[in-house]
């Protein structure tokens, strides 16, 4: 199985990182401005994107001061089926070291390379959002995306 992994230092406490990962405002600030999300364990996040025909669906499995974990729970996108996204937060001298992993991919072909590239670009947006309050989210979806 293939996996996407990044490790980024963020000059902010873990609480600010969790807020960016577990609130609708946070997700809208760095990933996509069109998202429906109550936050908290058991909630379902529905981010939508301009290039996607329908929203993604991710269930929040865990939220703590050191871990945020989401699992793909919808039919779209099909290549995300049975994958999990885990953010592991470790305090360090300048703030927090964030270890990101998107695990469970069936293989490293097809849509995997472009998804890995997109996550890489989003890591910059995420870091910028947490540190400054302004990220560069992907274009959001409209009514046609289920929003």
N, CA and C atoms as an extended XYZ file, in Angstrom:
441
Properties=species:S:1:pos:R:3:atomname:S:1:resname:S:1:resid:I:1 pbc="F F F"
N         0.835       -1.191        0.000 N   UNK     1
C         0.000        0.000        0.000 CA  UNK     1
C         0.876        1.248        0.000 C   UNK     1
N         0.398        2.244       -0.683 N   UNK     2
C         1.130        3.504       -0.771 CA  UNK     2
C         0.647        4.473        0.305 C   UNK     2
N         1.507        5.446        0.617 N   UNK     3
C         1.129        6.463        1.587 CA  UNK     3
C         1.825        7.771        1.250 C   UNK     3
N         1.155        8.861        1.611 N   UNK     4
C         1.707       10.199        1.453 CA  UNK     4
C         2.171       10.636        2.837 C   UNK     4
N         3.405       11.129        2.951 N   UNK     5
C         3.945       11.549        4.245 CA  UNK     5
C         4.632       12.906        4.099 C   UNK     5
N         4.372       13.777        5.068 N   UNK     6
C         5.082       15.057        5.180 CA  UNK     6
C         5.363       15.318        6.643 C   UNK     6
N         6.408       16.057        6.907 N   UNK     7
C         6.708       16.502        8.253 CA  UNK     7
C         7.090       17.972        8.159 C   UNK     7
N         6.331       18.807        8.867 N   UNK     8
C         6.564       20.247        8.776 CA  UNK     8
C         6.594       20.879       10.165 C   UNK     8
N         7.570       21.763       10.388 N   UNK     9
C         7.595       22.519       11.644 CA  UNK     9
C         6.656       23.722       11.510 C   UNK     9
N         5.852       23.947       12.535 N   UNK    10
C         4.932       25.086       12.535 CA  UNK    10
C         5.181       25.892       13.801 C   UNK    10
N         5.344       27.174       13.629 N   UNK    11
C         5.607       28.074       14.748 CA  UNK    11
C         4.285       28.447       15.420 C   UNK    11
N         3.699       27.470       16.096 N   UNK    12
C         2.423       27.656       16.793 CA  UNK    12
C         2.221       26.482       17.747 C   UNK    12
N         1.419       26.688       18.777 N   UNK    13
C         1.138       25.581       19.698 CA  UNK    13
C         0.174       24.575       19.067 C   UNK    13
N         0.173       23.370       19.607 N   UNK    14
C        -0.694       22.310       19.099 CA  UNK    14
C        -2.170       22.723       19.117 C   UNK    14
N        -2.587       23.523       20.090 N   UNK    15
C        -3.997       23.933       20.152 CA  UNK    15
C        -4.418       24.700       18.899 C   UNK    15
N        -3.530       25.538       18.372 N   UNK    16
C        -3.843       26.293       17.148 CA  UNK    16
C        -3.925       25.356       15.942 C   UNK    16
N        -3.095       24.332       15.935 N   UNK    17
C        -3.110       23.364       14.841 CA  UNK    17
C        -4.386       22.537       14.876 C   UNK    17
N        -4.766       22.086       16.053 N   UNK    18
C        -6.013       21.329       16.186 CA  UNK    18
C        -7.200       22.188       15.743 C   UNK    18
N        -7.210       23.447       16.094 N   UNK    19
C        -8.293       24.341       15.672 CA  UNK    19
C        -8.361       24.440       14.147 C   UNK    19
N        -7.222       24.468       13.482 N   UNK    20
C        -7.194       24.534       12.014 CA  UNK    20
C        -7.667       23.235       11.369 C   UNK    20
N        -7.576       22.131       12.106 N   UNK    21
C        -7.955       20.821       11.577 CA  UNK    21
C        -9.342       20.356       12.001 C   UNK    21
N        -9.896       20.952       13.037 N   UNK    22
C       -11.151       20.430       13.585 CA  UNK    22
C       -12.243       21.487       13.712 C   UNK    22
N       -12.186       22.521       12.869 N   UNK    23
C       -13.270       23.503       12.805 CA  UNK    23
C       -13.552       23.830       11.342 C   UNK    23
N       -14.771       24.186       11.054 N   UNK    24
C       -15.129       24.586        9.691 CA  UNK    24
C       -14.323       25.805        9.253 C   UNK    24
N       -14.162       26.779       10.147 N   UNK    25
C       -13.373       27.973        9.835 CA  UNK    25
C       -11.930       27.608        9.525 C   UNK    25
N       -11.369       26.706       10.301 N   UNK    26
C        -9.989       26.280       10.059 CA  UNK    26
C        -9.823       25.610        8.707 C   UNK    26
N       -10.664       24.643        8.387 N   UNK    27
C       -10.572       23.938        7.100 CA  UNK    27
C       -10.749       24.925        5.947 C   UNK    27
N       -11.693       25.857        6.097 N   UNK    28
C       -11.931       26.856        5.048 CA  UNK    28
C       -10.737       27.784        4.859 C   UNK    28
N        -9.945       27.967        5.898 N   UNK    29
C        -8.813       28.873        5.827 CA  UNK    29
C        -7.610       28.334        5.092 C   UNK    29
N        -7.472       27.011        4.999 N   UNK    30
C        -6.278       26.459        4.349 CA  UNK    30
C        -6.558       25.407        3.282 C   UNK    30
N        -7.731       24.728        3.310 N   UNK    31
C        -7.982       23.627        2.367 CA  UNK    31
C        -8.968       24.019        1.283 C   UNK    31
N       -10.185       24.370        1.657 N   UNK    32
C       -11.199       24.801        0.699 CA  UNK    32
C       -12.209       25.685        1.423 C   UNK    32
N       -12.624       26.787        0.792 N   UNK    33
C       -13.584       27.658        1.459 CA  UNK    33
C       -14.998       27.082        1.513 C   UNK    33
N       -15.258       26.025        0.756 N   UNK    34
C       -16.577       25.412        0.783 CA  UNK    34
C       -16.500       24.075        1.511 C   UNK    34
N       -16.932       24.098        2.757 N   UNK    35
C       -16.885       22.915        3.605 CA  UNK    35
C       -18.038       22.968        4.591 C   UNK    35
N       -18.618       21.816        4.851 N   UNK    36
C       -19.602       21.680        5.926 CA  UNK    36
C       -18.971       20.771        6.971 C   UNK    36
N       -18.943       21.271        8.225 N   UNK    37
C       -18.194       20.531        9.239 CA  UNK    37
C       -18.528       21.048       10.626 C   UNK    37
N       -19.059       20.184       11.476 N   UNK    38
C       -19.358       20.557       12.857 CA  UNK    38
C       -18.129       20.427       13.745 C   UNK    38
N       -17.195       19.528       13.386 N   UNK    39
C       -16.001       19.298       14.193 CA  UNK    39
C       -16.248       18.305       15.309 C   UNK    39
N       -15.174       17.712       15.791 N   UNK    40
C       -15.252       16.764       16.902 CA  UNK    40
C       -15.333       15.323       16.439 C   UNK    40
N       -14.927       14.404       17.315 N   UNK    41
C       -14.966       12.986       16.982 CA  UNK    41
C       -16.366       12.540       16.555 C   UNK    41
N       -16.422       11.755       15.493 N   UNK    42
C       -17.687       11.256       14.972 CA  UNK    42
C       -18.342       12.165       13.949 C   UNK    42
N       -17.885       13.403       13.855 N   UNK    43
C       -18.496       14.315       12.875 CA  UNK    43
C       -17.996       13.982       11.473 C   UNK    43
N       -18.778       14.398       10.488 N   UNK    44
C       -18.418       14.171        9.092 CA  UNK    44
C       -18.103       15.513        8.449 C   UNK    44
N       -16.926       15.591        7.857 N   UNK    45
C       -16.487       16.779        7.138 CA  UNK    45
C       -16.805       16.574        5.666 C   UNK    45
N       -17.382       17.618        5.032 N   UNK    46
C       -17.696       17.544        3.604 CA  UNK    46
C       -17.081       18.732        2.873 C   UNK    46
N       -15.790       18.612        2.532 N   UNK    47
C       -15.158       19.658        1.735 CA  UNK    47
C       -15.510       19.470        0.262 C   UNK    47
N       -15.755       20.584       -0.441 N   UNK    48
C       -16.022       20.484       -1.874 CA  UNK    48
C       -15.045       21.373       -2.634 C   UNK    48
N       -14.805       20.998       -3.875 N   UNK    49
C       -13.777       21.636       -4.692 CA  UNK    49
C       -14.312       21.921       -6.088 C   UNK    49
N       -13.804       22.980       -6.715 N   UNK    50
C       -14.260       23.391       -8.036 CA  UNK    50
C       -14.125       22.258       -9.057 C   UNK    50
N       -13.055       21.480       -8.991 N   UNK    51
C       -12.805       20.451       -9.989 CA  UNK    51
C       -13.461       19.112       -9.660 C   UNK    51
N       -14.156       19.004       -8.534 N   UNK    52
C       -14.764       17.737       -8.110 CA  UNK    52
C       -16.283       17.781       -8.303 C   UNK    52
N       -16.864       16.690       -8.806 N   UNK    53
C       -18.313       16.682       -9.066 CA  UNK    53
C       -19.176       16.610       -7.808 C   UNK    53
N       -18.591       16.253       -6.683 N   UNK    54
C       -19.340       16.171       -5.427 CA  UNK    54
C       -18.368       16.335       -4.264 C   UNK    54
N       -18.877       16.638       -3.069 N   UNK    55
C       -17.979       16.800       -1.918 CA  UNK    55
C       -17.313       15.483       -1.514 C   UNK    55
N       -16.138       15.599       -0.919 N   UNK    56
C       -15.502       14.467       -0.269 CA  UNK    56
C       -16.243       14.254        1.056 C   UNK    56
N       -16.093       13.100        1.669 N   UNK    57
C       -16.632       12.850        3.004 CA  UNK    57
C       -15.557       12.208        3.866 C   UNK    57
N       -15.268       12.867        4.980 N   UNK    58
C       -14.283       12.359        5.925 CA  UNK    58
C       -14.900       12.330        7.308 C   UNK    58
N       -14.766       11.217        8.002 N   UNK    59
C       -15.254       11.101        9.370 CA  UNK    59
C       -14.084       11.349       10.321 C   UNK    59
N       -14.336       12.163       11.343 N   UNK    60
C       -13.304       12.432       12.348 CA  UNK    60
C       -13.273       11.258       13.318 C   UNK    60
N       -12.148       10.562       13.346 N   UNK    61
C       -11.986        9.400       14.218 CA  UNK    61
C       -11.393        9.764       15.568 C   UNK    61
N       -10.529       10.783       15.582 N   UNK    62
C        -9.828       11.125       16.818 CA  UNK    62
C        -9.414       12.589       16.781 C   UNK    62
N        -9.589       13.260       17.901 N   UNK    63
C        -9.096       14.630       18.072 CA  UNK    63
C        -8.560       14.735       19.494 C   UNK    63
N        -7.269       15.046       19.606 N   UNK    64
C        -6.664       15.259       20.920 CA  UNK    64
C        -5.608       16.343       20.761 C   UNK    64
N        -4.883       16.617       21.799 N   UNK    65
C        -3.820       17.603       21.721 CA  UNK    65
C        -2.614       17.132       20.936 C   UNK    65
N        -2.581       15.824       20.607 N   UNK    66
C        -1.425       15.285       19.890 CA  UNK    66
C        -1.770       14.561       18.588 C   UNK    66
N        -3.040       14.319       18.334 N   UNK    67
C        -3.434       13.581       17.132 CA  UNK    67
C        -4.783       14.056       16.619 C   UNK    67
N        -4.878       14.185       15.302 N   UNK    68
C        -6.164       14.354       14.625 CA  UNK    68
C        -6.178       13.293       13.528 C   UNK    68
N        -7.269       12.501       13.481 N   UNK    69
C        -7.355       11.434       12.481 CA  UNK    69
C        -8.718       11.476       11.801 C   UNK    69
N        -8.660       11.444       10.466 N   UNK    70
C        -9.865       11.389        9.644 CA  UNK    70
C        -9.825       10.111        8.812 C   UNK    70
N       -10.999        9.546        8.524 N   UNK    71
C       -11.061        8.420        7.584 CA  UNK    71
C       -12.051        8.770        6.479 C   UNK    71
N       -11.718        8.332        5.276 N   UNK    72
C       -12.601        8.570        4.141 CA  UNK    72
C       -13.843        7.712        4.336 C   UNK    72
N       -15.016        8.338        4.302 N   UNK    73
C       -16.241        7.612        4.604 CA  UNK    73
C       -17.295        7.717        3.511 C   UNK    73
N       -17.004        8.428        2.442 N   UNK    74
C       -17.957        8.560        1.346 CA  UNK    74
C       -17.530        7.773        0.126 C   UNK    74
N       -18.384        7.769       -0.870 N   UNK    75
C       -18.085        7.057       -2.114 CA  UNK    75
C       -17.147        7.859       -3.013 C   UNK    75
N       -17.010        9.143       -2.729 N   UNK    76
C       -16.168       10.001       -3.564 CA  UNK    76
C       -15.110       10.679       -2.716 C   UNK    76
N       -13.906       10.780       -3.188 N   UNK    77
C       -13.409       10.197       -4.433 CA  UNK    77
C       -13.114        8.706       -4.248 C   UNK    77
N       -13.365        7.910       -5.269 N   UNK    78
C       -13.215        6.460       -5.100 CA  UNK    78
C       -11.797        6.028       -4.750 C   UNK    78
N       -10.781        6.761       -5.195 N   UNK    79
C        -9.406        6.372       -4.884 CA  UNK    79
C        -9.027        6.666       -3.428 C   UNK    79
N        -9.891        7.363       -2.690 N   UNK    80
C        -9.650        7.582       -1.266 CA  UNK    80
C       -10.318        6.495       -0.410 C   UNK    80
N       -11.013        5.549       -1.015 N   UNK    81
C       -11.715        4.510       -0.252 CA  UNK    81
C       -10.750        3.802        0.690 C   UNK    81
N       -11.180        3.644        1.921 N   UNK    82
C       -10.409        2.933        2.947 CA  UNK    82
C        -9.090        3.607        3.316 C   UNK    82
N        -8.973        4.909        3.050 N   UNK    83
C        -7.758        5.617        3.454 CA  UNK    83
C        -7.999        6.397        4.737 C   UNK    83
N        -6.923        6.681        5.444 N   UNK    84
C        -6.985        7.495        6.656 CA  UNK    84
C        -5.939        8.602        6.559 C   UNK    84
N        -6.278        9.723        7.163 N   UNK    85
C        -5.381       10.874        7.216 CA  UNK    85
C        -5.102       11.137        8.689 C   UNK    85
N        -3.827       11.116        9.050 N   UNK    86
C        -3.439       11.300       10.450 CA  UNK    86
C        -2.449       12.447       10.563 C   UNK    86
N        -2.745       13.347       11.492 N   UNK    87
C        -1.876       14.472       11.825 CA  UNK    87
C        -1.360       14.210       13.237 C   UNK    87
N        -0.070       13.998       13.392 N   UNK    88
C         0.535       13.761       14.699 CA  UNK    88
C         1.333       15.001       15.086 C   UNK    88
N         1.051       15.540       16.267 N   UNK    89
C         1.625       16.813       16.711 CA  UNK    89
C         2.592       16.580       17.863 C   UNK    89
N         3.819       17.084       17.696 N   UNK    90
C         4.845       16.937       18.723 CA  UNK    90
C         5.426       18.305       19.034 C   UNK    90
N         5.345       18.737       20.290 N   UNK    91
C         5.952       20.033       20.633 CA  UNK    91
C         7.446       20.018       20.344 C   UNK    91
N         7.960       21.143       19.843 N   UNK    92
C         9.401       21.292       19.674 CA  UNK    92
C         9.803       22.709       20.081 C   UNK    92
N        11.066       23.065       19.880 N   UNK    93
C        11.578       24.350       20.378 CA  UNK    93
C        10.877       25.557       19.772 C   UNK    93
N        10.438       25.464       18.527 N   UNK    94
C         9.840       26.634       17.875 CA  UNK    94
C         8.320       26.566       17.784 C   UNK    94
N         7.718       25.534       18.320 N   UNK    95
C         6.266       25.395       18.253 CA  UNK    95
C         5.863       23.942       18.232 C   UNK    95
N         5.501       23.444       17.035 N   UNK    96
C         5.003       22.080       16.922 CA  UNK    96
C         5.522       21.444       15.636 C   UNK    96
N         5.989       20.223       15.733 N   UNK    97
C         6.355       19.454       14.560 CA  UNK    97
C         5.126       18.643       14.163 C   UNK    97
N         4.678       18.810       12.930 N   UNK    98
C         3.482       18.132       12.437 CA  UNK    98
C         3.908       17.020       11.479 C   UNK    98
N         3.520       15.806       11.810 N   UNK    99
C         3.743       14.655       10.933 CA  UNK    99
C         2.392       14.324       10.303 C   UNK    99
N         2.321       14.409        8.994 N   UNK   100
C         1.104       14.144        8.234 CA  UNK   100
C         1.265       12.832        7.489 C   UNK   100
N         0.246       11.994        7.530 N   UNK   101
C         0.256       10.789        6.694 CA  UNK   101
C        -1.141       10.528        6.155 C   UNK   101
N        -1.191       10.191        4.885 N   UNK   102
C        -2.430        9.764        4.232 CA  UNK   102
C        -2.169        8.325        3.808 C   UNK   102
N        -2.712        7.388        4.586 N   UNK   103
C        -2.406        5.962        4.455 CA  UNK   103
C        -3.544        5.171        3.839 C   UNK   103
N        -3.178        4.005        3.296 N   UNK   104
C        -4.180        3.055        2.829 CA  UNK   104
C        -4.470        3.096        1.342 C   UNK   104
N        -3.669        3.829        0.583 N   UNK   105
C        -3.862        3.879       -0.863 CA  UNK   105
C        -3.643        2.490       -1.450 C   UNK   105
N        -4.426        2.144       -2.444 N   UNK   106
C        -4.299        0.827       -3.082 CA  UNK   106
C        -2.962        0.678       -3.802 C   UNK   106
N        -2.435        1.768       -4.336 N   UNK   107
C        -1.164        1.709       -5.056 CA  UNK   107
C        -0.643        3.107       -5.297 C   UNK   107
N         0.529        3.183       -5.915 N   UNK   108
C         1.135        4.489       -6.153 CA  UNK   108
C         0.982        4.947       -7.608 C   UNK   108
N         0.000        4.387       -8.294 N   UNK   109
C        -0.268        4.787       -9.669 CA  UNK   109
C        -1.597        5.530       -9.750 C   UNK   109
N        -2.100        5.772      -10.942 N   UNK   110
C        -3.387        6.445      -11.123 CA  UNK   110
C        -3.384        7.832      -10.514 C   UNK   110
N        -4.360        8.139       -9.670 N   UNK   111
C        -4.462        9.483       -9.096 CA  UNK   111
C        -3.523        9.746       -7.916 C   UNK   111
N        -2.795        8.727       -7.473 N   UNK   112
C        -1.930        8.907       -6.309 CA  UNK   112
C        -0.896       10.023       -6.483 C   UNK   112
N        -0.118       10.057       -7.571 N   UNK   113
C         0.903       11.108       -7.684 CA  UNK   113
C         0.329       12.524       -7.631 C   UNK   113
N        -0.784       12.769       -8.317 N   UNK   114
C        -1.332       14.129       -8.291 CA  UNK   114
C        -1.927       14.451       -6.931 C   UNK   114
N        -2.471       13.458       -6.244 N   UNK   115
C        -2.978       13.688       -4.884 CA  UNK   115
C        -1.833       14.015       -3.937 C   UNK   115
N        -0.711       13.307       -4.074 N   UNK   116
C         0.455       13.573       -3.230 CA  UNK   116
C         0.972       14.989       -3.478 C   UNK   116
N         1.018       15.407       -4.744 N   UNK   117
C         1.455       16.755       -5.081 CA  UNK   117
C         0.516       17.798       -4.478 C   UNK   117
N        -0.787       17.552       -4.572 N   UNK   118
C        -1.765       18.485       -3.999 CA  UNK   118
C        -1.579       18.596       -2.493 C   UNK   118
N        -1.391       17.470       -1.808 N   UNK   119
C        -1.149       17.520       -0.365 CA  UNK   119
C         0.105       18.329       -0.062 C   UNK   119
N         1.143       18.171       -0.876 N   UNK   120
C         2.369       18.938       -0.669 CA  UNK   120
C         2.116       20.434       -0.749 C   UNK   120
N         1.359       20.838       -1.730 N   UNK   121
C         1.012       22.254       -1.864 CA  UNK   121
C         0.152       22.719       -0.691 C   UNK   121
N        -0.740       21.842       -0.247 N   UNK   122
C        -1.606       22.204        0.878 CA  UNK   122
C        -0.839       22.323        2.197 C   UNK   122
N         0.271       21.610        2.333 N   UNK   123
C         1.067       21.746        3.553 CA  UNK   123
C         1.569       23.184        3.703 C   UNK   123
N         1.937       23.814        2.593 N   UNK   124
C         2.348       25.229        2.639 CA  UNK   124
C         1.183       26.116        3.068 C   UNK   124
N         0.002       25.862        2.507 N   UNK   125
C        -1.182       26.645        2.867 CA  UNK   125
C        -1.522       26.453        4.345 C   UNK   125
N        -1.440       25.210        4.801 N   UNK   126
C        -1.744       24.883        6.194 CA  UNK   126
C        -0.794       25.607        7.150 C   UNK   126
N         0.498       25.507        6.879 N   UNK   127
C         1.502       26.173        7.722 CA  UNK   127
C         1.264       27.682        7.741 C   UNK   127
N         1.049       28.254        6.568 N   UNK   128
C         0.812       29.697        6.458 CA  UNK   128
C        -0.441       30.102        7.243 C   UNK   128
N        -1.507       29.312        7.114 N   UNK   129
C        -2.755       29.628        7.815 CA  UNK   129
C        -2.563       29.593        9.335 C   UNK   129
N        -1.928       28.545        9.831 N   UNK   130
C        -1.755       28.418       11.282 CA  UNK   130
C        -0.858       29.530       11.825 C   UNK   130
N         0.194       29.860       11.094 N   UNK   131
C         1.152       30.859       11.581 CA  UNK   131
C         0.692       32.301       11.384 C   UNK   131
N        -0.100       32.570       10.340 N   UNK   132
C        -0.463       33.964       10.026 CA  UNK   132
C        -1.956       34.251       10.016 C   UNK   132
N        -2.775       33.198        9.953 N   UNK   133
C        -4.222       33.406        9.860 CA  UNK   133
C        -4.726       33.494        8.433 C   UNK   133
N        -3.805       33.414        7.456 N   UNK   134
C        -4.200       33.478        6.050 CA  UNK   134
C        -3.508       32.359        5.277 C   UNK   134
N        -4.298       31.462        4.719 N   UNK   135
C        -3.765       30.388        3.890 CA  UNK   135
C        -4.106       30.621        2.433 C   UNK   135
N        -3.801       29.653        1.605 N   UNK   136
C        -4.133       29.705        0.177 CA  UNK   136
C        -4.917       28.441       -0.179 C   UNK   136
N        -6.186       28.389        0.214 N   UNK   137
C        -6.983       27.180       -0.025 CA  UNK   137
C        -7.240       26.971       -1.513 C   UNK   137
N        -7.572       25.732       -1.846 N   UNK   138
C        -7.957       25.384       -3.214 CA  UNK   138
C        -9.297       26.043       -3.539 C   UNK   138
N        -9.594       26.256       -4.826 N   UNK   139
C       -10.903       26.825       -5.184 CA  UNK   139
C       -12.025       25.904       -4.710 C   UNK   139
N       -13.034       26.508       -4.107 N   UNK   140
C       -14.151       25.738       -3.580 CA  UNK   140
C       -15.167       25.395       -4.644 C   UNK   140
N       -16.020       24.459       -4.313 N   UNK   141
C       -17.089       24.049       -5.217 CA  UNK   141
C       -18.332       24.875       -4.988 C   UNK   141
N       -19.222       24.853       -5.939 N   UNK   142
C       -20.476       25.595       -5.839 CA  UNK   142
C       -21.623       24.654       -5.573 C   UNK   142
N       -22.807       25.079       -5.946 N   UNK   143
C       -24.008       24.272       -5.736 CA  UNK   143
C       -23.891       22.903       -6.400 C   UNK   143
N       -23.231       22.858       -7.554 N   UNK   144
C       -23.069       21.594       -8.247 CA  UNK   144
C       -22.212       20.604       -7.480 C   UNK   144
N       -21.480       21.085       -6.486 N   UNK   145
C       -20.641       20.208       -5.669 CA  UNK   145
C       -21.356       19.742       -4.407 C   UNK   145
N       -22.637       20.023       -4.311 N   UNK   146
C       -23.388       19.557       -3.162 CA  UNK   146
C       -23.424       20.529       -2.009 C   UNK   146
N       -22.981       21.713       -2.209 N   UNK   147
C       -22.944       22.715       -1.147 CA  UNK   147
C       -24.129       23.635       -1.238 C   UNK   147
